């Protein structure tokens, strides 16, 4: 895909990765691909903001060449060292060895550890509030540590009100349209939520702090140009508002599940329990979703967890513990630190229990409040026992409803 104009003198020159299906190793499924955004700003001086993932270096250089000879780049602004944004930088720097590289102080260290040639680059570490004059335009830097790495920062084009926010406000999606008014809104918001849930959720406190900082700066934001996915030009406030809600575990819009019932089963007993719990939620009029972990993509469930109020987890007992799919899922949940969640555990067992206790401990460790005592049932559940599962579902659903009121 060739260069696309954002406004006079500012161009998207990134790359669309249509075929990538996993990001961060296997952790994050990218059913709809990924886009690496890089921005070229042409003024008396020429600046490039971020590059692209290593295999797309030729595409980046080709897109820059659509607009200007790449050798004319004076400054590279590296908002973030992670390889999806900097992988093409060594190749680019071989063309422009005298270009100055602007990044955060932590970025300098990280670059030198990532790329051997970086020891020869002319780095200019910057802090929040520092500016770089290009001619008519001015770039202003805003440090954003842990959004997504310690080195992360934003670059703000003052005269145009364009916030180049790197990972923040991004989505993993491959599209022919580059702007929010050119793509399906529902798909866009769903991918933005998935991105937040799987990448930024552990840093929600910092997200809220950064949103407040931006608000206090009173800078006009006419466009948000992240380094992944779609550029927010029609309504940049929409994604800012969504981040404020997601950071507090609240849904954006009405169509969000209140309860997730996530389970794994050996011979079907725990599955019967899961379905009875789900029925309890339905009895109470709560939107609930049922997921068996085997064969289900964890990162899709995590997306639902971003805004769901309750997480009810079940597993058959094996060796006094839990099955690997449940263990993996709970590990992921613990690492992502969801906020404002209630939970409960359930599962069947044979001669010894163990799964319910293990799940409860893991939910507590993840910061999830146990709303009801765990429910363990021996062998195959009787109709009466399934009624107790349904009642568990009703009780949790009432807590969900109370929280939604
Ligand atoms: Fe898109 Fe943290 O890299």
Boltz pocket constraint, residues with backbone or C-beta under 6 A from the ligand:
constraints:
  - pocket:
      binder: B
      contacts: [[A, 80], [A, 82], [A, 83], [A, 84], [A, 85], [A, 148], [A, 149], [A, 167], [A, 228]]
      max_distance: 6.0
